[in-house]
Amino acid sequence: MKRFWKWVGATVAVLALLAVAAVLVIPFVVGTPRVRAAIARAASQAVGRPVTFTALSVTVLPDPSIRLHGLALADAPDFATPPPF
């Protein structure tokens, strides 16, 4: 029985270590150009027009969030042409 509890304790310790490592690494991984391009592409598809941003910041604690700085949405296609008067 002691062997079982040692195994459980070791498993919990490893999972806790992996969670801490993920909290420390996630902000650096999300800031890579490849991930930034994927975020811009997904946002563009969601709103139906081009989305650009200059920078992004990621926080994991206390509340997980991603902030896009310098966010710009292109004009909707209906607003691109002048009205036919």
Sequence and secondary structure as in RCSB ss.txt:
>XXXX:A:sequence
MKRFWKWVGATVAVLALLAVAAVLVIPFVVGTPRVRAAIARAASQAVGRPVTFTALSVTVLPDPSIRLHGLALAD
APDFATPPPF
>XXXX:A:secstr
 HHHHHHHHHHHHHHHHHHHHHHHHHHHHHTSHHHHHHHHHHHHHHHTS EE SEEEEE SSS EEEEES EE  
 HHHHS    
